[in-house]
Amino acid sequence: GRRREGVLSGLFTTALKLSVTAGSVLTNLALEQAGYVAPSSSCTDQGMVFETAEADAQEASVLQVMRWLVGPIPACFVLLAMFAAWRFPITPTSHAERLARQAKAQSAEKLGESENPKAEKQVYSNWEHASTKVVL
């Protein structure tokens, strides 16, 4: 019965910010290694101003890296996420089992029926039949 929405929200937000930062850094490194050259054009209040006579162009290796960064690499991450979701199925039966285990643990805690004198609580992980002991 503890409310942990704030902790979960904070963890999710931190993970999201770290992943966006890591993605930006790795993308910039990959483009730099491929030979990306920053555009020499700039915007002014008169519009686009080109310092060279021709428009900015990139090498073929830069375009190939960009294709990888918007195609196969994100697709691999989507497949990885699908595999993780498949490994953690939330069915009505498994949800009811988890709720029953939680209710049993909470009722035993209220009655003072601890299995261990150190008051260990059983914490179930997201993976089926895996568990971890946490000593409070």
Backbone as CSV, one residue per row, in Angstrom:
resi,resn,N_x,N_y,N_z,CA_x,CA_y,CA_z,C_x,C_y,C_z
1,GLY,0.719,-1.182,0.000,0.000,0.000,0.000,0.780,1.281,0.000
2,ARG,2.011,1.308,-0.440,2.722,2.587,-0.514,2.519,3.213,-1.887
3,ARG,2.399,4.513,-1.907,2.235,5.236,-3.170,3.606,5.630,-3.679
4,ARG,3.924,5.162,-4.861,5.256,5.392,-5.408,5.206,6.056,-6.776
5,GLU,4.124,6.759,-7.072,3.994,7.381,-8.383,5.085,8.412,-8.626
6,GLY,5.428,9.171,-7.599,6.453,10.200,-7.746,7.814,9.612,-8.054
7,VAL,8.151,8.522,-7.365,9.437,7.865,-7.604,9.483,7.302,-9.017
8,LEU,8.413,6.635,-9.439,8.375,6.059,-10.779,8.423,7.141,-11.846
9,SER,7.713,8.233,-11.623,7.739,9.339,-12.573,9.140,9.938,-12.670
10,GLY,9.803,10.108,-11.531,11.160,10.639,-11.529,12.138,9.722,-12.243
11,LEU,12.023,8.411,-12.001,12.899,7.456,-12.678,12.653,7.446,-14.184
12,PHE,11.386,7.478,-14.570,11.060,7.488,-15.995,11.596,8.748,-16.662
13,THR,11.398,9.904,-16.022,11.872,11.166,-16.589,13.388,11.183,-16.696
14,THR,14.074,10.706,-15.672,15.539,10.664,-15.708,16.025,9.728,-16.810
15,ALA,15.414,8.556,-16.931,15.804,7.615,-17.981,15.554,8.211,-19.365
16,LEU,14.442,8.909,-19.530,14.134,9.533,-20.811,15.162,10.603,-21.157
17,LYS,15.498,11.455,-20.188,16.480,12.515,-20.440,17.858,11.934,-20.753
18,LEU,18.263,10.898,-20.021,19.555,10.277,-20.287,19.592,9.614,-21.665
19,SER,18.505,8.982,-22.068,18.482,8.326,-23.374,18.496,9.346,-24.508
20,VAL,17.797,10.457,-24.352,17.823,11.505,-25.383,19.222,12.101,-25.482
21,THR,19.855,12.342,-24.335,21.215,12.877,-24.337,22.186,11.902,-24.991
22,ALA,22.111,10.635,-24.617,23.002,9.627,-25.195,22.768,9.503,-26.699
23,GLY,21.530,9.536,-27.131,21.224,9.462,-28.566,21.791,10.639,-29.327
24,SER,21.673,11.825,-28.757,22.215,13.019,-29.422,23.739,12.961,-29.508
25,VAL,24.374,12.564,-28.424,25.845,12.493,-28.417,26.329,11.445,-29.415
26,LEU,25.729,10.264,-29.394,26.164,9.197,-30.306,25.894,9.558,-31.766
27,THR,24.778,10.232,-32.028,24.478,10.670,-33.387,25.505,11.685,-33.870
28,ASN,25.814,12.648,-33.023,26.813,13.654,-33.399,28.183,13.026,-33.625
29,LEU,28.565,12.072,-32.785,29.853,11.390,-32.965,29.885,10.601,-34.277
30,ALA,28.798,9.911,-34.575,28.740,9.124,-35.811,28.829,10.030,-37.031
31,LEU,28.125,11.152,-37.015,28.179,12.080,-38.145,29.558,12.722,-38.273
32,GLU,30.166,13.029,-37.157,31.512,13.616,-37.183,32.515,12.629,-37.784
33,GLN,32.414,11.350,-37.376,33.315,10.329,-37.904,33.095,10.103,-39.399
34,ALA,31.863,10.321,-39.868,31.554,10.125,-41.284,32.020,11.300,-42.133
35,GLY,32.420,12.406,-41.486,32.929,13.552,-42.240,31.926,14.666,-42.431
36,TYR,30.950,14.762,-41.546,29.947,15.828,-41.642,30.621,17.193,-41.536
37,VAL,30.221,18.096,-42.413,30.737,19.461,-42.407,29.554,20.386,-42.137
38,ALA,29.703,21.254,-41.129,28.624,22.187,-40.798,28.377,23.121,-41.979
39,PRO,27.116,23.482,-42.217,26.813,24.354,-43.347,27.492,25.718,-43.197
40,SER,27.917,26.264,-44.332,28.519,27.591,-44.296,27.482,28.676,-44.515
41,SER,26.249,28.296,-44.762,25.184,29.279,-44.952,24.656,29.729,-43.600
42,SER,24.037,30.873,-43.586,23.453,31.381,-42.352,22.179,32.134,-42.668
43,CYS,21.355,32.289,-41.667,20.096,33.011,-41.833,20.261,34.430,-41.300
44,THR,19.768,35.370,-42.031,19.742,36.761,-41.578,18.337,37.291,-41.773
45,ASP,18.137,38.554,-41.463,16.806,39.116,-41.654,16.481,39.305,-43.140
46,GLN,17.480,39.190,-44.037,17.246,39.235,-45.485,17.020,37.831,-46.064
47,GLY,17.114,36.802,-45.253,16.913,35.433,-45.724,18.204,34.645,-45.655
48,MET,18.290,33.599,-46.458,19.476,32.746,-46.466,20.624,33.456,-47.177
49,VAL,21.789,33.418,-46.555,22.988,33.997,-47.147,24.007,32.873,-47.278
50,PHE,24.487,32.644,-48.501,25.472,31.610,-48.746,26.840,32.251,-48.886
51,GLU,27.812,31.756,-48.114,29.162,32.282,-48.208,29.889,31.725,-49.421
52,THR,29.382,30.633,-49.957,29.953,30.059,-51.169,28.904,30.138,-52.262
53,ALA,29.336,29.963,-53.456,28.413,30.069,-54.579,27.483,28.861,-54.679
54,GLU,27.910,27.742,-54.167,27.093,26.531,-54.267,26.457,26.199,-52.915
55,ALA,25.373,25.472,-52.975,24.684,25.061,-51.745,25.547,24.048,-50.988
56,ASP,25.331,23.968,-49.700,26.103,23.025,-48.883,25.782,21.598,-49.297
57,ALA,26.819,20.799,-49.435,26.673,19.390,-49.812,27.501,18.556,-48.847
58,GLN,27.068,17.327,-48.646,27.768,16.406,-47.755,28.299,15.234,-48.567
59,GLU,29.291,14.568,-47.999,29.859,13.385,-48.640,28.847,12.239,-48.611
60,ALA,29.078,11.268,-49.449,28.191,10.103,-49.522,28.203,9.317,-48.208
61,SER,29.353,9.295,-47.522,29.426,8.556,-46.253,28.518,9.187,-45.195
62,VAL,28.390,10.504,-45.222,27.505,11.186,-44.271,26.052,10.808,-44.558
63,LEU,25.690,10.797,-45.818,24.319,10.420,-46.184,24.026,8.971,-45.809
64,GLN,25.019,8.093,-45.958,24.831,6.690,-45.578,24.623,6.557,-44.065
65,VAL,25.410,7.291,-43.278,25.235,7.260,-41.819,23.857,7.784,-41.446
66,MET,23.402,8.837,-42.122,22.059,9.373,-41.842,20.989,8.337,-42.156
67,ARG,21.165,7.601,-43.236,20.193,6.548,-43.567,20.143,5.485,-42.466
68,TRP,21.316,5.102,-41.955,21.363,4.116,-40.873,20.722,4.660,-39.600
69,LEU,20.948,5.947,-39.324,20.437,6.544,-38.091,18.917,6.707,-38.090
70,VAL,18.299,6.772,-39.256,16.842,6.925,-39.298,16.128,5.650,-39.722
71,GLY,16.870,4.596,-40.081,16.234,3.369,-40.549,16.518,2.159,-39.699
72,PRO,17.573,1.415,-40.011,17.826,0.138,-39.340,18.110,0.245,-37.841
73,ILE,18.828,1.273,-37.415,19.164,1.367,-35.984,17.912,1.570,-35.125
74,PRO,17.025,2.539,-35.450,15.785,2.644,-34.653,14.912,1.390,-34.754
75,ALA,14.921,0.743,-35.909,14.131,-0.485,-36.065,14.623,-1.570,-35.114
76,CYS,15.937,-1.657,-34.919,16.488,-2.639,-33.973,16.032,-2.341,-32.549
77,PHE,15.984,-1.069,-32.187,15.515,-0.716,-30.857,14.025,-1.026,-30.677
78,VAL,13.239,-0.845,-31.727,11.815,-1.199,-31.662,11.668,-2.710,-31.464
79,LEU,12.455,-3.496,-32.194,12.404,-4.958,-32.032,12.836,-5.377,-30.630
80,LEU,13.845,-4.709,-30.090,14.288,-4.989,-28.720,13.172,-4.679,-27.716
81,ALA,12.481,-3.566,-27.912,11.364,-3.208,-27.025,10.216,-4.213,-27.153
82,MET,9.956,-4.670,-28.379,8.902,-5.675,-28.573,9.253,-6.973,-27.864
83,PHE,10.523,-7.374,-27.918,10.961,-8.587,-27.230,10.790,-8.436,-25.721
84,ALA,11.158,-7.275,-25.188,11.002,-7.042,-23.751,9.527,-7.077,-23.348
85,ALA,8.659,-6.498,-24.155,7.220,-6.528,-23.862,6.678,-7.952,-23.956
86,TRP,7.196,-8.736,-24.887,6.752,-10.122,-25.037,7.186,-10.963,-23.836
87,ARG,8.382,-10.672,-23.284,8.884,-11.422,-22.127,8.149,-11.072,-20.843
88,PHE,7.443,-9.964,-20.821,6.724,-9.539,-19.629,5.247,-9.369,-19.966
89,PRO,4.563,-10.496,-20.186,3.147,-10.383,-20.534,2.311,-10.049,-19.292
90,ILE,1.462,-9.091,-19.434,0.555,-8.744,-18.344,-0.829,-9.234,-18.759
91,THR,-1.193,-10.391,-18.233,-2.499,-10.962,-18.511,-3.365,-10.794,-17.268
92,PRO,-4.656,-10.903,-17.404,-5.512,-10.813,-16.217,-5.141,-11.849,-15.146
93,THR,-4.735,-13.038,-15.568,-4.364,-14.082,-14.612,-3.086,-13.714,-13.855
94,SER,-2.049,-13.289,-14.595,-0.792,-12.947,-13.927,-0.966,-11.716,-13.044
95,HIS,-1.806,-10.785,-13.463,-2.061,-9.598,-12.644,-2.773,-9.980,-11.348
96,ALA,-3.751,-10.866,-11.451,-4.476,-11.320,-10.258,-3.542,-12.064,-9.298
97,GLU,-2.614,-12.865,-9.847,-1.642,-13.576,-9.002,-0.739,-12.601,-8.263
98,ARG,-0.270,-11.584,-8.952,0.601,-10.591,-8.320,-0.146,-9.819,-7.229
99,LEU,-1.386,-9.464,-7.503,-2.186,-8.765,-6.488,-2.428,-9.649,-5.277
100,ALA,-2.669,-10.948,-5.498,-2.897,-11.869,-4.386,-1.630,-12.013,-3.537
101,ARG,-0.449,-12.116,-4.188,0.799,-12.193,-3.432,1.032,-10.925,-2.626
102,GLN,0.725,-9.790,-3.219,0.917,-8.523,-2.523,-0.037,-8.402,-1.332
103,ALA,-1.290,-8.792,-1.518,-2.259,-8.731,-0.425,-1.868,-9.673,0.707
104,LYS,-1.378,-10.866,0.358,-0.948,-11.831,1.372,0.235,-11.276,2.166
105,ALA,1.191,-10.670,1.472,2.355,-10.096,2.152,1.948,-8.933,3.052
106,GLN,1.022,-8.103,2.579,0.577,-6.965,3.390,-0.205,-7.422,4.615
107,SER,-1.042,-8.445,4.468,-1.807,-8.922,5.621,-0.886,-9.586,6.639
108,ALA,0.129,-10.309,6.166,1.089,-10.929,7.079,1.893,-9.856,7.809
109,GLU,2.191,-8.783,7.116,2.946,-7.684,7.731,2.109,-6.995,8.811
110,LYS,0.838,-6.819,8.543,-0.046,-6.171,9.525,-0.215,-7.027,10.770
111,LEU,-0.215,-8.345,10.575,-0.376,-9.251,11.704,0.953,-9.516,12.420
112,GLY,2.040,-9.030,11.865,3.349,-9.236,12.471,3.916,-10.610,12.234
113,GLU,3.420,-11.295,11.220,3.894,-12.638,10.904,5.011,-12.543,9.878
114,SER,6.192,-12.338,10.347,7.330,-12.255,9.442,8.023,-13.600,9.383
115,GLU,8.471,-13.982,8.200,9.186,-15.241,8.047,10.583,-15.150,8.624
116,ASN,11.113,-13.960,8.742,12.482,-13.751,9.155,12.506,-12.747,10.302
117,PRO,13.311,-12.955,11.319,13.369,-11.997,12.408,13.861,-10.620,11.967
118,LYS,14.577,-10.544,10.851,15.038,-9.252,10.357,13.967,-8.533,9.539
119,ALA,12.774,-9.063,9.513,11.631,-8.476,8.804,11.918,-8.311,7.320
120,GLU,12.292,-9.411,6.651,12.518,-9.355,5.215,11.180,-9.360,4.499
121,LYS,11.146,-8.631,3.407,9.952,-8.603,2.572,10.293,-9.227,1.233
122,GLN,9.351,-9.967,0.683,9.546,-10.575,-0.623,9.127,-9.561,-1.681
123,VAL,10.050,-9.241,-2.583,9.762,-8.317,-3.663,9.865,-9.087,-4.961
124,TYR,8.797,-9.100,-5.723,8.779,-9.850,-6.969,9.190,-8.952,-8.121
125,SER,10.086,-9.452,-8.952,10.526,-8.673,-10.103,9.541,-8.870,-11.242
126,ASN,9.811,-8.192,-12.348,8.926,-8.271,-13.502,9.041,-9.589,-14.242
127,TRP,10.118,-10.337,-14.006,10.310,-11.580,-14.717,9.625,-12.710,-13.961
128,GLU,9.030,-13.608,-14.700,8.248,-14.682,-14.124,9.091,-15.541,-13.186
129,HIS,8.617,-15.792,-12.003,9.198,-16.665,-10.993,10.559,-16.182,-10.461
130,ALA,10.948,-14.979,-10.743,12.205,-14.455,-10.202,11.883,-13.605,-8.988
131,SER,12.720,-13.651,-7.977,12.462,-12.839,-6.803,13.775,-12.351,-6.210
132,THR,13.675,-11.312,-5.422,14.826,-10.702,-4.776,14.446,-10.400,-3.351
133,LYS,15.362,-10.585,-2.423,15.113,-10.257,-1.022,15.680,-8.882,-0.731
134,VAL,14.901,-8.072,-0.057,15.345,-6.742,0.348,15.213,-6.664,1.857
135,VAL,16.287,-6.361,2.543,16.255,-6.248,3.990,16.019,-4.807,4.356
136,LEU,14.996,-4.558,5.149,14.683,-3.197,5.572,15.266,-2.899,6.919
